[in-house]
């Protein structure tokens, strides 16, 4: 026969293991809910402030034009260096 102390120890270990697993999954779920709420808040801020996105878009368009212009000039210089007579 199994002594009562072994049964009690097995029950205690099972309960502790179940508690730890539940705590881990509960914590990850709480963390996920918090992140989802933060994500939703950021989406609402983005939708409520369209002028900010317009400014960002215009700044990105300006940067894109500058980078494209620099790229064209670098390509022209590089091709000119390759075609030099020797």
C-alpha positions as CSV (number, residue, x, y, z in Angstrom):
1,X,0.0,0.0,0.0
2,X,1.0,3.6,-0.6
3,X,1.4,5.7,2.5
4,X,-0.7,8.8,2.9
5,X,2.3,11.0,2.8
6,X,3.2,9.9,-0.7
7,X,-0.4,10.5,-1.9
8,X,-0.3,13.9,-0.2
9,X,3.1,14.7,-1.8
10,X,1.8,13.6,-5.3
11,X,-1.3,15.7,-4.9
12,X,0.7,18.7,-3.7
13,X,3.2,18.4,-6.7
14,X,0.3,18.1,-9.2
15,X,-1.4,21.1,-7.7
16,X,1.8,23.2,-7.8
17,X,2.6,22.1,-11.3
18,X,-1.0,23.0,-12.4
19,X,-0.7,26.4,-10.7
20,X,2.6,27.2,-12.4
21,X,1.2,26.2,-15.8
22,X,-1.9,28.3,-15.2
23,X,0.1,31.3,-14.1
24,X,2.3,31.1,-17.1
25,X,-0.5,30.9,-19.6
26,X,-2.6,33.5,-17.7
27,X,0.4,35.9,-17.7
28,X,1.0,35.4,-21.4
29,X,-2.7,36.0,-22.1
30,X,-2.8,39.2,-20.0
31,X,0.3,40.4,-21.8
32,X,-1.3,39.7,-25.1
33,X,-4.4,41.5,-24.2
34,X,-2.4,44.5,-23.0
35,X,-0.5,44.6,-26.3
36,X,-3.7,44.3,-28.3
37,X,-5.2,47.2,-26.4
38,X,-2.0,49.3,-27.0
39,X,-2.2,48.4,-30.7
40,X,-5.9,49.5,-30.9
41,X,-5.0,52.8,-29.1
42,X,-2.3,53.5,-31.7
43,X,-4.7,52.7,-34.5
44,X,-7.2,55.2,-33.1
45,X,-4.6,57.9,-32.7
46,X,-3.5,57.3,-36.3
47,X,-7.0,57.6,-37.6
48,X,-7.8,60.6,-35.4
49,X,-4.8,62.6,-36.6
50,X,-4.7,62.4,-40.4
51,X,-2.7,65.7,-40.7
52,X,0.3,64.0,-39.0
53,X,0.2,61.2,-41.6
54,X,0.0,63.7,-44.4
55,X,3.1,65.5,-43.1
56,X,4.9,62.2,-42.8
57,X,3.9,61.2,-46.3
58,X,5.1,64.5,-47.8
59,X,8.4,64.2,-45.9
60,X,8.9,60.6,-47.2
61,X,8.1,61.8,-50.7
62,X,10.6,64.6,-50.5
63,X,13.3,62.1,-49.2
64,X,12.4,59.7,-52.0
65,X,12.9,62.4,-54.6
66,X,16.2,63.4,-53.1
67,X,17.5,59.8,-53.0
68,X,16.4,59.2,-56.5
69,X,18.2,62.4,-57.7
70,X,21.4,61.3,-55.9
71,X,21.1,57.8,-57.4
72,X,20.8,59.2,-60.9
73,X,23.9,61.4,-60.4
74,X,25.9,58.6,-58.9
75,X,25.0,56.2,-61.8
76,X,25.9,58.8,-64.3
77,X,29.3,59.4,-62.7
78,X,29.9,55.6,-62.4
79,X,29.1,55.0,-66.0
80,X,31.3,57.9,-67.1
81,X,34.2,56.4,-65.2
82,X,33.7,53.1,-66.8
83,X,33.7,54.6,-70.4
84,X,36.9,56.6,-70.0
85,X,39.4,55.9,-72.8
86,X,42.7,54.4,-71.7
